[in-house]
Amino acid sequence: MAQPRTNLISHVSDKGMETIEIMVHTAANIPLIENNLPFCFVTGQSKLSINSKDEVEKPNATVPIEGQFPVWNDILFVETLEENALDEELYILLIDESHNKNIAEFRIPWDWFTPFYQYHLELNINLGRKTSETLKLYVSLTRKSSALAQKEFKYYGLELLLTHFDNPVSQKLSLYAVARIVPNYLNYKNTFLKSAESSVMFNSIFFPSPAKNNFKAPSFSMEGRPQVTLATRASSIPIWNHSFMFTSKEEKDAMFNEKLDPAIVIEFFTFSKYNKMWSIKNLLGWCKIKLDQRCGNQLQEDVTMTGLRTEDMLIETDGSLVGQASKYLTAETILRMVPEKCPKKTLNLETPGSLSVLDSYYYEDEIRKNIDPVYLQPKFKNRKHDPVKVNPTPRVVHSPRPNEIMPKVVHSARRNEIVSTPRQNGNFLNYLKPNVTDFSNVKIREPDRLLLFQRDDFSEIPIDYRYAFLSYQQPNNTDLEGWIGYYTNLLNAYKALVKKMNEDIVLYRQQLRNLELSNNQLSSKMNNFEDKKQALLKLAEINETDKAKLNQSFIEMKTRIAIKTNENVVLKDQVDRLRRELERRKEAEAEMKKMILVQSSLNNELDLMRQRLAKAYGLEDTVRRQEIVIEKLEAYVKRLNRQRRADNRGSNYFNINNDDFSLEI
């Protein structure tokens, strides 16, 4: 894994521009290309650069890596005009270089990103039926404008530079560093750090239709807002040289608030490969700087606005991080308040020795009062905290070799003092004492014969080395003790300068290695420049068409639209006519339904009349028979009357025997 290019990071963009910083971590489930492993790189472009041939000729891409689970660990920058931010889009393209094929494309509107907030995203896209698993790309994005947020408390933000570990670890590790401001350090430590639950999870975004709500910055919580670095290359001394910037209103409100327990927490995570999902996890250790009033007072002094450095800041761990030759691991950081609205420079390592030390207040009297220090330092027995007031000297830093013991010199420009403390080697404590020669029996030469150091002798020596000698004054000729102290100081100055030269040599060698590595990366990118340019040009040819053809196509399309418009008018008339016919038919259908109901009622009445008529026919027969009976009765009555008249004529008495009377019908 290559050393990350974190030295390119700037906290604001150029005037009139906006920048999106893309940290490309890794990807997963990249499909095979014609049954071959893909050879992919990631590029970041704006909509303007995609549509512009001139911009496409300047590719902003990572180094291509072969495999379905590549790890780029690289950083990209995409710029656009500030006035075009509302209409701009961010394109993140995954391209196979060997086949010049665009594998995946992620498009996100530019204004969806909140400025100066670092997003940690898992970009998901389904490439179709050919692949059963979803392609995933893991990135961290930060949108930067030309000015920081609104000014508050006489400063715009807090900048933190994480450089490296002071001493080597027991094994070569590739580490991520995550910095965050937490409002309550004690709660955060007990909840996340001690339980090893601290991590940086990546929010899943699904393409090609992402939701805008997924890009809304979350509210400030107990976990703070984590900012990540790229992973260092595997080394026993991890080097980041990464600058963090904390500018949000919630973070600035939490800083130096005595009602809370705010702190900057720097966590160290080991690099892990993809396994069903990926995140920055596996916490190995952490260190913290309390943002209390003591720290705020030091940072806001005029003489410390250029920055304050920590001295031997202890890394707390459960045993996962172990030093090679020392019991404790320490890290070096630099802090400063940002008074500029548009800071163009970031903290760097050019002059760390000239910066004052951020006091940890780790003294015995405060330990007895149970007062937490600003940051932890290794504890030593019989540690002397009383300051020794001497003339100020430049900072002397030396990385001890195994079995070497040296004092630590801490310079404070504000108090004009140096505090000397021993280092611990194993379980023993030793003090490096200067070897002072006994001059009691030595005769002092005359002044004209003394080979003293003259100021002109150091005219070609750098000021940092010259300053240690020029700060001492020669005593009187008869002051034996003064001459002993004078030569003792010169001897100690020589030792300090030799150690400083050793450290500078080590630092220059490290810078040389970094420059060689950057040069190799640049050479590799220059070698692949033409291939990437051709690949991007082929992708851009999709959007390039001759202007005359476009005009002709536009005229033809306009004619077709006019014809289709006329056809639509005719069809609209037909539709209206059919609609009216349909409405008429619906009305006729309603009338028919009414008539069917009337006919049904009439049929019922007709059946009833038929039944009554049938009954009438039966009544006519009955009446006819009754008429016959009546006629017979009338005939019988007439016969009976004739008989009765006949009998009356024969006798006066008339008698009728009922048994003899019968009537047949």
C-alpha positions in Angstrom: 0.0 0.0 0.0 1.4 3.4 -1.0 2.0 6.3 1.3 -1.1 8.5 1.1 -0.8 12.0 -0.4 -2.1 13.9 2.6 0.3 16.7 2.1 -2.0 17.9 -0.8 -4.9 18.6 1.5 -6.1 22.3 1.9 -8.9 23.3 4.2 -10.5 25.8 1.7 -10.7 26.0 -2.0 -9.4 28.7 -4.3 -11.3 32.0 -4.5 -14.5 31.6 -6.6 -14.2 27.8 -6.6 -15.5 24.9 -4.7 -13.7 21.6 -4.2 -14.9 18.1 -3.2 -12.1 16.0 -1.6 -12.6 12.2 -2.3 -10.8 9.7 -0.2 -11.0 6.4 -2.2 -10.6 3.5 0.2 -11.6 0.2 -1.4 -14.2 -1.6 -3.6 -15.9 -5.0 -3.6 -17.7 -7.3 -6.1 -16.2 -5.8 -9.3 -17.4 -8.2 -12.0 -15.0 -10.1 -14.3 -14.4 -8.5 -17.7 -14.5 -11.2 -20.4 -13.6 -13.8 -17.8 -10.5 -11.8 -16.8 -9.8 -10.0 -13.6 -10.6 -6.3 -13.9 -7.8 -3.7 -13.9 -9.6 -0.7 -12.6 -9.0 2.9 -11.4 -11.4 5.5 -9.9 -11.7 9.0 -11.3 -13.7 12.0 -10.0 -15.1 14.5 -12.4 -17.6 17.3 -12.5 -20.4 17.6 -15.0 -18.5 20.5 -16.6 -15.3 18.4 -17.0 -17.3 15.5 -18.4 -18.9 17.7 -21.1 -15.6 19.6 -21.8 -12.9 18.0 -23.8 -10.2 20.3 -22.4 -11.0 19.2 -18.8 -11.1 15.5 -19.7 -7.6 15.7 -21.0 -6.5 16.3 -17.3 -7.7 13.1 -15.6 -8.0 13.1 -11.9 -7.7 9.4 -11.1 -6.1 6.7 -8.9 -3.5 4.2 -9.9 -5.2 1.2 -11.6 -5.2 -2.0 -9.5 -6.0 -5.5 -10.6 -8.6 -7.6 -8.8 -12.3 -7.7 -7.8 -11.5 -6.3 -4.3 -8.9 -3.5 -5.0 -7.6 -1.2 -2.3 -6.6 2.2 -3.7 -6.1 4.3 -0.5 -5.8 7.4 -2.6 -7.2 10.9 -2.6 -8.9 12.9 -5.5 -10.0 16.5 -5.9 -12.8 17.7 -8.1 -13.3 21.5 -8.6 -16.1 23.6 -10.1 -17.0 27.3 -10.1 -18.8 28.4 -7.0 -21.5 30.1 -9.1 -22.3 26.7 -10.8 -22.6 24.7 -7.5 -26.4 24.6 -7.7 -26.5 23.0 -11.1 -23.3 21.0 -10.8 -23.0 17.2 -10.3 -20.3 15.0 -9.0 -19.3 12.0 -11.2 -17.4 9.1 -9.6 -16.4 6.6 -12.4 -15.0 3.1 -12.0 -13.2 2.3 -15.2 -11.4 -0.8 -16.4 -8.2 0.4 -18.1 -7.3 -2.7 -20.0 -10.6 -2.7 -21.9 -11.4 1.0 -21.7 -14.8 0.2 -20.3 -16.9 2.2 -17.9 -17.9 -0.4 -15.2 -19.9 1.9 -12.9 -21.0 5.5 -12.7 -22.2 7.3 -9.6 -23.8 10.7 -10.1 -24.6 13.0 -7.1 -25.9 16.6 -7.2 -23.2 18.9 -5.9 -25.5 20.9 -3.6 -26.6 17.8 -1.7 -23.3 17.9 0.3 -23.0 20.0 3.4 -19.8 22.1 3.3 -16.9 21.1 5.6 -18.7 17.9 6.7 -16.9 14.6 5.9 -19.3 11.9 4.5 -18.4 8.2 4.8 -20.3 6.5 2.0 -20.8 3.0 0.7 -21.9 3.5 -2.9 -24.0 0.5 -4.2 -25.0 -0.2 -7.7 -26.6 -3.3 -9.3 -25.0 -4.0 -12.7 -27.7 -6.3 -14.0 -28.4 -10.0 -14.3 -24.8 -10.9 -15.1 -23.7 -10.3 -11.5 -25.4 -11.7 -8.5 -23.7 -9.4 -6.0 -24.0 -5.6 -5.7 -20.9 -3.6 -6.6 -19.7 -1.5 -3.6 -17.3 1.5 -3.6 -16.2 2.9 -0.2 -15.3 6.6 -0.2 -15.1 9.6 2.2 -16.2 12.9 0.7 -15.8 16.5 1.9 -17.1 19.6 0.2 -15.0 22.7 0.7 -15.8 26.3 -0.2 -13.5 29.3 -0.4 -14.3 30.5 3.1 -14.9 28.7 6.4 -18.1 28.9 8.5 -19.4 31.9 10.3 -17.0 33.5 12.8 -17.6 32.7 16.4 -15.7 33.3 19.6 -13.0 35.3 17.7 -11.9 32.2 15.7 -13.2 30.2 12.8 -12.1 26.7 13.8 -9.5 24.4 15.4 -6.8 22.8 13.4 -5.0 19.6 14.5 -2.0 18.1 12.7 -1.2 14.4 13.4 2.3 13.6 12.4 3.6 10.2 13.6 4.4 8.0 16.5 7.5 9.1 18.4 8.8 5.5 18.8 8.4 2.4 16.7 5.8 -0.3 17.4 6.5 -4.0 17.8 5.2 -4.9 14.3 4.6 -3.2 11.0 1.1 -2.0 10.8 -1.1 -0.1 8.4 -3.2 2.2 10.5 -6.1 4.6 10.1 -6.4 7.7 12.3 -9.8 9.0 13.2 -10.1 12.4 15.0 -13.3 13.7 16.5 -14.5 16.3 19.1 -16.7 14.7 21.7 -18.8 16.7 24.1 -18.3 14.4 27.1 -15.1 12.4 27.0 -15.7 10.3 30.1 -19.0 9.0 28.7 -17.6 8.4 25.3 -14.6 6.5 26.8 -16.7 4.2 28.9 -19.3 3.6 26.2 -17.2 3.2 23.1 -13.4 3.2 23.7 -13.2 0.7 26.6 -15.8 -1.6 25.0 -14.0 -1.4 21.6 -17.2 -0.4 19.9 -15.8 2.7 18.4 -15.8 2.6 14.6 -16.6 4.6 11.5 -19.6 3.1 9.7 -20.2 3.9 6.1 -23.7 5.0 5.1 -25.2 2.8 2.3 -26.3 4.8 -0.8 -28.1 2.9 -3.6 -27.8 4.0 -7.3 -28.8 5.0 -9.9 -31.5 6.8 -7.9 -30.1 8.0 -4.5 -32.3 9.8 -2.0 -31.4 13.4 -1.0 -32.2 12.6 2.7 -29.2 10.2 2.8 -26.9 13.2 2.4 -28.3 15.3 5.3 -25.6 15.9 7.9 -26.6 14.1 11.2 -27.1 16.1 14.4 -24.1 16.5 16.8 -24.2 13.5 19.2 -22.0 11.9 21.9 -19.9 10.3 19.2 -19.1 13.6 17.6 -18.4 13.9 13.9 -15.5 11.6 12.9 -12.8 12.7 10.4 -10.7 9.9 8.9 -7.3 9.8 7.3 -6.0 7.4 4.6 -4.3 4.3 5.9 -0.6 4.5 6.3 1.7 2.1 4.6 2.8 -0.8 6.7 5.6 0.5 8.9 6.9 0.2 12.4 6.5 4.0 12.7 3.2 5.0 11.1 3.4 8.5 9.5 0.2 10.5 8.6 1.1 14.2 8.4 -2.6 14.7 8.2 -4.3 18.0 9.1 -7.8 17.9 10.6 -10.1 21.0 10.7 -13.1 21.3 13.1 -15.4 24.2 12.0 -19.0 23.2 12.7 -21.0 25.4 15.1 -21.7 22.5 17.4 -18.1 21.6 17.7 -17.1 25.2 18.5 -19.8 25.4 21.1 -18.5 22.4 22.8 -14.8 23.6 22.9 -13.6 25.0 26.2 -17.1 24.7 27.7 -16.6 24.1 31.4 -20.1 22.7 31.8 -19.2 19.8 29.5 -16.2 17.6 29.3 -15.0 18.2 25.7 -12.0 16.6 24.2 -10.3 15.8 20.9 -10.0 12.1 20.6 -7.6 10.5 18.1 -8.3 6.8 17.5 -6.0 4.4 15.7 -7.6 1.5 13.8 -5.9 -1.2 11.9 -6.6 -1.8 8.2 -8.9 -4.7 7.4 -9.9 -6.3 4.1 -13.4 -6.6 2.8 -15.6 -9.4 4.3 -19.3 -9.1 3.4 -19.0 -5.5 4.5 -16.3 -2.9 5.2 -15.8 -0.2 7.8 -13.0 1.3 9.8 -12.9 -0.8 12.9 -10.6 -2.9 15.1 -9.6 -0.2 17.6 -6.0 -0.5 18.8 -5.5 2.6 20.9 -6.3 6.3 21.3 -5.1 9.5 22.8 -7.0 12.6 23.9 -6.5 16.3 24.4 -9.0 17.9 26.8 -10.5 21.1 25.5 -10.9 22.7 28.8 -10.2 26.3 29.9 -6.5 25.6 30.5 -6.1 24.4 26.9 -8.1 27.3 25.5 -6.1 29.9 27.4 -2.9 28.6 25.9 -4.2 28.3 22.4 -5.7 31.9 22.4 -2.5 33.7 23.5 -1.0 35.9 20.8 2.4 34.2 21.0 0.9 30.8 20.4 -1.4 31.5 17.5 1.1 29.8 15.2 0.5 26.6 17.0 1.3 24.5 20.1 2.8 21.0 20.0 2.2 18.2 22.4 5.2 16.6 24.1 5.2 12.8 24.6 1.4 12.4 24.4 0.6 9.0 25.7 -1.4 6.5 23.6 -3.8 4.6 25.7 -4.3 1.0 24.6 -5.4 -2.4 26.0 -2.2 -4.0 24.9 -2.8 -4.1 21.1 -0.2 -1.4 20.5 3.2 -2.3 22.0 6.5 -0.4 21.4 9.7 -2.1 20.3 12.1 -0.7 22.8 9.9 1.2 25.2 7.0 0.4 27.4 5.0 3.4 26.3 3.9 4.7 22.9 3.7 8.4 22.3 2.5 10.5 19.4 3.2 14.0 18.2 0.5 16.5 17.3 0.2 20.2 16.7 -2.8 22.4 17.5 -3.7 26.0 16.6 -6.7 28.2 16.5 -7.7 29.4 13.0 -8.2 33.2 13.0 -8.4 33.6 9.3 -11.6 33.3 7.3 -9.8 31.9 4.3 -6.7 30.1 5.6 -4.4 29.2 2.7 -1.7 27.4 4.7 -2.0 24.4 6.9 0.1 23.2 9.8 3.3 21.6 8.6 6.5 20.0 10.0 8.9 22.6 8.7 9.6 24.3 12.0 8.2 22.1 14.8 11.1 22.9 17.1 10.2 26.6 17.1 6.7 26.0 18.5 5.9 26.2 22.1 4.8 23.1 24.1 1.1 22.7 25.1 1.4 22.2 28.8 -0.2 19.0 30.1 -0.4 20.2 33.7 0.7 16.8 34.8 2.2 17.8 38.1 2.3 16.0 41.4 0.2 18.7 43.2 -2.5 18.4 40.6 -2.4 14.6 40.7 -3.0 14.7 44.4 -6.1 16.9 43.7 -7.4 14.4 41.2 -7.2 17.0 38.4 -7.1 15.4 34.9 -4.3 16.6 32.7 -4.9 18.2 29.3 -3.2 15.1 27.8 -1.5 12.1 29.3 2.2 11.6 29.5 4.2 8.6 30.6 4.5 8.4 34.4 8.0 8.2 35.9 8.9 7.8 39.5 10.5 10.8 41.2 9.5 13.0 38.3 10.5 16.6 39.0 8.0 19.2 37.8 9.6 22.3 39.3 10.6 24.4 36.4 14.3 25.4 36.0 14.5 29.0 34.7 17.3 29.4 32.2 17.8 31.2 29.0 15.5 29.9 26.2 17.1 27.3 23.9 15.6 25.6 20.8 13.8 22.4 21.2 16.0 19.3 21.2 14.3 16.1 20.0 16.1 12.8 19.7 14.7 9.3 19.0 16.7 7.1 21.4 18.3 3.9 20.1 17.6 0.7 22.1 19.2 0.7 25.5 19.8 4.5 25.3 18.6 6.8 28.0 18.3 10.6 27.5 16.6 13.5 29.2 13.6 15.2 27.7 13.9 19.0 27.2 10.6 20.8 27.1 10.7 24.5 26.2 7.9 26.8 27.0 8.1 30.2 25.3 5.4 31.6 27.6 7.1 30.8 30.9 10.7 31.1 29.5 11.7 27.8 31.1 13.0 24.3 30.4 11.8 21.2 32.3 14.1 18.2 32.1 12.6 14.8 32.7 14.2 11.4 32.3 13.0 8.6 30.0 12.3 5.1 31.2 14.2 2.1 29.8 12.7 -1.2 30.9 12.1 -1.1 34.6 15.1 1.2 35.4 15.4 4.9 35.7 18.6 6.7 34.9 19.6 10.3 34.5 22.0 11.4 31.8 24.4 13.6 33.7 27.0 15.7 32.0 30.6 14.5 32.5 32.2 17.6 34.2 36.0 17.7 34.3 37.5 18.8 37.6 39.2 22.1 36.9 40.2 22.8 40.5 43.8 22.0 39.8 44.0 23.6 36.3 45.6 27.0 35.9 43.6 29.6 33.9 45.5 31.0 30.9 45.7 34.6 30.1 42.8 36.0 28.0 44.9 36.6 25.0 45.9 32.9 24.8 42.5 31.4 25.3 40.9 29.8 22.2 37.4 31.1 22.8 34.4 30.9 20.5 34.0 34.0 18.5 30.7 35.1 17.0 32.3 35.5 13.5 33.1 31.8 13.6 29.4 30.9 13.3 28.4 33.2 10.4 27.9 30.2 8.0 26.2 28.0 10.6 22.3 27.9 10.7 20.7 30.0 13.3 19.2 27.0 15.1 22.7 25.6 15.7 24.3 29.0 16.3 21.8 30.1 19.0 23.0 27.6 21.6 26.5 29.0 21.7 25.7 32.7 21.4 23.5 32.7 24.5 26.4 32.1 26.8 28.6 34.9 28.1 32.2 34.5 29.1 32.9 35.1 32.8 35.7 37.2 34.3 39.2 35.9 34.1 39.5 35.2 37.8 36.1 33.5 38.1 37.1 29.8 38.2 33.6 28.5 39.0 32.2 30.7 36.2 34.7 29.2 33.7 33.8 25.7 34.8 30.1 26.5 34.3 30.9 28.2 31.0 32.7 25.1 29.6 30.1 22.8 31.1 27.4 24.7 29.2 29.4 24.6 26.0 29.9 20.9 26.4 26.1 20.4 27.0 25.4 22.6 24.0 27.6 20.4 21.9 25.8 17.3 23.0 22.4 18.9 22.4 23.5 20.0 18.9 24.9 16.5 18.0 21.5 15.0 19.0 19.7 17.7 17.1 21.8 17.0 14.0 21.1 13.2 14.4 17.4 14.0 14.5 17.5 16.3 11.6 19.4 13.7 9.6 16.7 11.1 10.4 14.0 13.6 9.5 15.7 14.6 6.2 16.1 10.9 5.4 12.4 10.3 6.0 11.5 13.4 3.9 13.8 12.0 1.2 12.1 8.7 1.3 8.7 10.4 1.1 9.8 12.5 -1.8 11.2 9.4 -3.6 7.9 7.6 -3.0 5.9 10.6 -4.2 8.2 10.8 -7.2 7.6 7.1 -8.0 3.9 7.6 -7.7 4.0 10.7 -10.0 6.1 8.8 -12.5 3.6 5.9 -12.5 0.7 8.4 -13.0 2.6 10.1 -15.8 3.2 6.8 -17.5 -0.5 6.0 -17.4 -1.6 9.5 -18.3 -2.1 8.9 -22.0 -4.0 5.6 -21.5 -6.3 7.3 -19.0 -6.8 10.3 -21.3 -7.8 8.0 -24.2 -10.2 6.1 -22.0 -11.8 9.3 -20.8 -12.0 10.7 -24.3 -13.7 7.6 -25.5 -16.2 8.0 -22.7 -16.6 11.7 -23.6 -17.2 10.9 -27.3 -20.7 9.6 -26.4 -21.7 13.2 -25.6 -19.8 14.8 -28.6 -21.8 15.3 -31.9 -21.2 17.5 -34.9 -23.2 20.8 -34.6 -24.6 20.6 -38.2 -25.9 17.1 -37.5 -27.4 18.3 -34.3 -29.2 21.2 -36.1 -30.4 18.8 -38.8 -31.6 16.4 -36.2 -33.3 19.2 -34.4 -35.1 20.4 -37.6 -36.2 16.8 -38.4 -37.4 16.3 -34.8 -39.3 19.6 -34.9 -41.0 18.6 -38.2 -41.9 15.2 -36.7 -43.3 17.0 -33.6 -45.4 19.3 -35.8 -46.8 16.2 -37.8 -47.5 14.4 -34.6 -49.2 17.6 -33.2 -51.6 17.6 -36.2 -52.2 14.0 -35.8 -52.9 14.6 -32.2 -55.5 17.3 -33.1 -57.3 14.9 -35.5 -57.2 12.1 -32.9 -58.5 14.5 -30.3 -61.5 15.3 -32.5 -62.1 11.7 -33.0 -61.8 11.1 -29.3 -64.3 13.9 -28.6 -66.8 12.5 -31.2 -66.5 9.0 -29.8 -66.9 10.4 -26.3 -70.1 12.1 -27.3 -71.3 8.9 -29.0 -70.4 7.0 -25.9 -72.4 9.4 -23.7 -75.4 9.1 -26.1 -75.2 5.3 -25.9 -75.0 5.5 -22.2 -78.2 7.6 -22.1 -80.0 5.2 -24.5 -78.9 2.3 -22.3 -80.4 4.1 -19.3 -83.7 4.6 -21.1 -83.7 1.0 -22.2 -83.2 -0.1 -18.6 -86.1 2.0 -17.5 -88.3 0.5 -20.3 -87.3 -3.0 -19.3 -88.4 -2.2 -15.8 -91.8 -0.8 -17.1 -92.3 -3.9 -19.3 -91.6 -6.2 -16.5 -94.3 -4.5 -14.4 -96.8 -4.6 -17.3 -96.0 -8.3 -17.7 -96.9 -8.9 -14.1 -100.2 -7.0 -14.5 -101.0 -9.0 -17.7 -100.5 -12.3 -15.8 -102.8 -11.1 -13.1 -105.5 -10.2 -15.6 -105.1 -13.5 -17.3 -105.6 -15.3 -14.0 -108.7 -13.2 -13.3 -110.0 -13.9 -16.9 -109.6 -17.6 -16.3 -111.6 -17.3 -13.1 -114.3 -15.4 -15.1 -114.7 -18.2 -17.5 -115.3 -20.6 -14.6 -117.9 -18.2 -13.2 -119.8 -18.1 -16.5 -120.3 -21.9 -16.5 -121.5 -21.7 -12.9 -124.0 -18.9 -13.8 -125.2 -20.9 -16.8 -125.8 -24.0 -14.7 -127.5 -21.9 -12.1 -129.7 -20.4 -14.8 -130.7 -23.9 -15.9 -131.6 -24.8 -12.3 -133.6 -21.6 -12.0 -135.3 -22.4 -15.2 -136.2 -25.9 -14.0 -137.3 -24.5 -10.6 -139.4 -22.0 -12.4 -140.9 -24.8 -14.6 -141.5 -27.0 -11.5 -143.1 -24.1 -9.7 -145.3 -23.5 -12.6 -146.3 -27.2 -12.9 -146.8 -27.2 -9.2 -148.9 -24.2 -9.3 -151.0 -25.7 -12.1 -151.4 -28.9 -10.0 -152.3 -26.9 -7.0 -154.9 -25.0 -8.8 -156.2 -28.3 -10.2 -156.4 -29.7 -6.7 -158.0 -26.7 -5.3 -160.7 -27.2 -7.7 -161.2 -30.8 -6.4 -161.0 -30.1 -2.6 -160.6 -27.3 -0.2 -157.6 -28.7 1.6 -154.2 -28.9 0.0 -151.5 -31.1 1.4 -148.0 -31.7 0.0 -146.0 -34.8 0.9 -142.4 -34.0 1.2 -141.4 -37.6 0.5 -143.1 -37.3 -2.8 -141.2 -34.1 -3.7 -138.0 -34.4 -5.5 -136.2 -32.0 -7.7 -133.7 -33.2 -10.2 -131.2 -30.8 -11.5 
